[in-house]
Amino acid sequence: MKKEFKLGDKVKIINNVDINGNKIETYEPYYIITDINGNEVELSSIRNNMVYKFNKVKKNNLKKVEE
């Protein structure tokens, strides 16, 4: 089953690697999807009412956070 994501979805990173396979550290309990380009998803975090670009990961490394 194909994972469907949309802009603004809250997601957790399941496998801590970026789109190139490099290990990344996660600092937030969840991230917000701010861009989608095919299988690549750009993630951002929100702190103090500001949006901070985090990294790009592949869709299969993400899990939606239930609200």
N, C-alpha and C positions, 0 to 999 in steps of 0.2 A: 504494500500500500504506500503510495506516494505521500510524503509529508507536505501539507499545505500551510504556508505561513503568509502573513500579510504585514504591511507596515504598521508599526505600533504594537505588535504582539510582544508580550513579556515571555522571555525564554531563558532556560538554563542551558549551559554548555555541558554536554555529557562527556566529551572527549576533549581535553584541553590542548588542542592544536589549531593553528590558523589554517588558511587555505593552502599554504605551501607545506604543511606537515610539521611546522616548527612548534615546539612546546610553548604554551602561553600560561601565564599565571592569571587566575580569576580572583577578583576582589569583591565582587558584589553577589548577593543572593540570586539576582536575575539581571538580565539586560533587555533593552528595547531594540526591536528591529527598526533601523532607520533607512535601509536601502536593500533591495533585492535585485540581483543580476544573475539570472539562471540559477545555478546551484550555490552561488556565493551570496552570503548574507552579511551586511554590515551591522555591527552591534554598537550600541551606545549605552551609557549609564546616565542616571540623573542624580545630581547631588546639589543641594542648596539651590534648587530651582534652575539649575543650568544643565545643559546636555553636553556630555563629554564623549567623543568618539572613542570606541574601545579597540575593535579589531574586526577583521573579516574571517568568517568561518564557513564551512560547508553545511548545508541544510541537514545532512544526516548526523551532524554532531550536536543538534539542538533538540530540546524538548520544551513544549509549551508549558508555561506556568498557569495553573488553573486559578482563576480569580474568585 
